[in-house]
Amino acid sequence: MSLAMDYVHGYSAREGIRLRDQANALAELLHSGTRYGAGVRVLEAGCGTGAQTVLLADRSPEALFTSIDVSERSLAEAGRRVELAGYENVRFLQADIHRLPFEPSSFDHVFVCFVLEHLGDPAAALRALMTVVKPGGSLTVIEGDHGSAYFHPASERASRVIQCLIDLQQLAGGDSLIGRRLYPLLVHAGYRDVQVTPRVAYADGSRPDLADAITLKTFTAMVEGVADQAVGQGLIDAASWSAGIRDLKRAADDDGTFCYTFFKAVAVR
Amino acid sequence: MSLAMDYVHGYSAREGIRLRDQANALAELLHSGTRYGAGVRVLEAGCGTGAQTVLLADRSPEALFTSIDVSERSLAEAGRRVELAGYENVRFLQADIHRLPFEPSSFDHVFVCFVLEHLGDPAAALRALMTVVKPGGSLTVIEGDHGSAYFHPASERASRVIQCLIDLQQLAGGDSLIGRRLYPLLVHAGYRDVQVTPRVAYADGSRPDLADAITLKTFTAMVEGVADQAVGQGLIDAASWSAGIRDLKRAADDDGTFCYTFFKAVAVR
């Protein structure tokens, strides 16, 4: 799940404040409780285009981050994003989470966000990460759960388009319902003191900016991203897809509501 | 939804502590943020058998509660429960929420918990309550949302038995998905400054007592309560029902998880 937003609304000062408030609300939801001290070595595994990297660097300005990703292209974008934001405490490295190029106990802590959902064997990834974090160090995992999305007005058609996304992720070897199973996953991978907290992103008419950010720009935009695959692979017909997306957007109206739950796990090696 | 629990585990001191911790966890989840001061007049509309009444009286010992219910039988049980717990700041009265026997502005605040989900016209009830609370007084509403229940291992069969409960409540004129629409409901009824917070009851293997309390004794027990109706009315066959309940209980195992979201709304007349 990406929290990235495009800037269709322009760059006026007022708009800048609105966007910052939105981003802050979601960032606080996910990152509250995560702070790393001075000189602490943190591995961010699967940084993608750096959406979480800038938040990590901002909240723990004296920690030393190593952010890896399998994609050179994503890493390049993450590097630009971090440079633009002016952070100097992140080094980037192309690496596969299953073949980590680090000595045992190279890191004090590991941070993984929106990565395990895409992996065919998330337990293997968690065991690999365990080898590079020192004993007593921590692992932090944040994942979504697309089955946690519900909204008002409730709509069968909207639920169907969400199910297409879940099915496609499963066909690709991933699991977009992974949030709810973080606890057993981490326990089985051998981590200790696993603590999972659900974190609900909720939007209603009292905060149109949040409805816009969460319901439309984050969730609906993500679902819309698989339109061609869903229709192309025959999971749904084009008319049903459009109707479902329309119903999903309806939840961002003044009298609509939307709920989505992220799961954050913290565990000890 | 009832948070009542039966006492199949007996009454040993250790068991007593466990049960108190469970009840506290759920009570805190629902009641945090709700406190009424000395001499403040509060109407609890639809007190049922008093499960929330004792929590209200305990947390606001100097407030003056008037707890009403349409059922004389429930009121009698609520009265016994409050008396047994030793609270003296509650008076009980048989009354219909749609025909309240109170003068305008008789109360400083109104509290409604697990009531609107059962009503055919919750908006009318909210408007009726508005007449008896003074201008500037508050309304607090807590409701569940059965569509917010999900679990690991995910199970189609378990989802089907939950859907039976949702369907039966709808056939009876209620709405067990009401949590997600509290915001528009209160706004349309004319309340001001409506603020809704989702409150997630989450259980995993780190807290077997919570899995027992939430997954089994609260949620699954509630679903099981409509077994005869669901099968009798032909919504599901007996074998599928049993399989669904088995899968739901499976979520309370050490490697299972369960999530349910309550919605709490606070608004001003």
Boltz contact constraints between the chains, C-beta under 6 A:
constraints:
  - contact:
      token1: [A, 147]
      token2: [B, 150]
      max_distance: 6.0
  - contact:
      token1: [A, 150]
      token2: [B, 147]
      max_distance: 6.0
  - contact:
      token1: [A, 152]
      token2: [B, 180]
      max_distance: 6.0
  - contact:
      token1: [A, 152]
      token2: [B, 181]
      max_distance: 6.0
  - contact:
      token1: [A, 154]
      token2: [B, 177]
      max_distance: 6.0
  - contact:
      token1: [A, 177]
      token2: [B, 154]
      max_distance: 6.0
  - contact:
      token1: [A, 180]
      token2: [B, 152]
      max_distance: 6.0
  - contact:
      token1: [A, 180]
      token2: [B, 257]
      max_distance: 6.0
  - contact:
      token1: [A, 181]
      token2: [B, 152]
      max_distance: 6.0
  - contact:
      token1: [A, 183]
      token2: [B, 204]
      max_distance: 6.0
  - contact:
      token1: [A, 183]
      token2: [B, 257]
      max_distance: 6.0
  - contact:
      token1: [A, 184]
      token2: [B, 255]
      max_distance: 6.0
  - contact:
      token1: [A, 196]
      token2: [B, 204]
      max_distance: 6.0
  - contact:
      token1: [A, 198]
      token2: [B, 200]
      max_distance: 6.0
  - contact:
      token1: [A, 198]
      token2: [B, 202]
      max_distance: 6.0
  - contact:
      token1: [A, 200]
      token2: [B, 198]
      max_distance: 6.0
  - contact:
      token1: [A, 200]
      token2: [B, 200]
      max_distance: 6.0
  - contact:
      token1: [A, 202]
      token2: [B, 198]
      max_distance: 6.0
  - contact:
      token1: [A, 204]
      token2: [B, 183]
      max_distance: 6.0
  - contact:
      token1: [A, 204]
      token2: [B, 196]
      max_distance: 6.0
  - contact:
      token1: [A, 255]
      token2: [B, 184]
      max_distance: 6.0
  - contact:
      token1: [A, 257]
      token2: [B, 180]
      max_distance: 6.0
  - contact:
      token1: [A, 257]
      token2: [B, 183]
      max_distance: 6.0
